[in-house]
Amino acid sequence: MKVRWTDLLALAAVVIAGTLIVAGNAGRTRTAELLNVSYEATREMFQELNKQFLSAYQEQTGRKLTIKQSHGGSSRQARAVIEGLEADVVTLALSSDVEALRKRGLVADDWATRLPHHAHPFTSTVVFVVRRGNPHAITDWPDLVRPGVSVVTPNPKTSGNGKLSVLAAWGSVIYRGGSEQEAQDYLRQLFEHVAVLGSGARDASATFTGEKIGDVQLTWESEAGREVREAGGELEVVYPPVSIQAEPSVAWVDTNVAHHQTAVDAKAYLEFLYTEQAQQIMARYGFRSMDPAINERRSQQPKIDLFPITVIADNWEQAQQKFFAENAIFDTIYRPER
């Protein structure tokens, strides 16, 4: 579904004008600030998206808007909002992180139907980053548990990247016809090979690229591309034959936008993410557009089968409970004291 940006701006201008008239210019100024609380891999992408949005929005509405960004592990970011970080919008790695806000009454029950594609403006996946020449000949998930292979991945207790790495590893077994017991055995072996659990994608990247710990890093597709570009030939991306389709989710935070009087601004900002201009920017930063025509121009990337969350759970929220709740699957296979 495409949103026509010109129509959106016209509508926003009308609504804002009406709001200003009702308020008599007393309770609402012509300036505002939005806080976008996001996960780590989106930092540079949103810096460019914000510039493009703000330029057109001020020109069309006369409203001077500032957008601030906050980035960290997705689950940790959701907790920060619950604990009082006054996000106007959240753009998080997993819909279960937005659901955590809904359960606290911060986001409306219908948040996932207020925007196109169930509030997923783009998708992504988990791939591997290896050292130059791929010395351990890593091409697929089973290669990660061979003797001598050391893995770096974020902590699934704090990071969306970390959760997706677990789900991708588990799903790589199920998708190929394996049983849940075989998937659990594989996941246990995998975490016996994990050298460091970072707090988020960028922390894991610093460990792998800066401290040069580990033979392979499990990370977002977009992060993998960034790391390789910045590494000057020292790193390579490996696309496994199969991985999970990640569906980052966005929402405006109802309680906060009501308090800040930024509901119209927040809605316009998130709807902008579905425009062709924004989708082009996302693709340029290594995210997968919701526009098939834009994705076709990413043909230089290797083919990879992306399985949906329904291969391993009913939905993202059920996956959260099944894998990452207290004493759920992850807690049974990973014991830090070991």
PyMOL commands that set and color helices and strands:
alter all, ss='L'
color gray80, all
select helices_A, chain A and resi 5-23+40-61+74-82+95-103+111-113+116-119+141-145+160-174+180-192+201-210+221-230+254-260+263-272+276-284+292-296+309-311+316-324+329-333
alter helices_A, ss='H'
color red, helices_A
select strands_A, chain A and resi 31-39+64-72+89-92+122-123+126-131+151-154+194-198+216-220+235-238+242-244+249-252+288-289+305-307
alter strands_A, ss='S'
color yellow, strands_A
deselect
rebuild
show_as cartoon
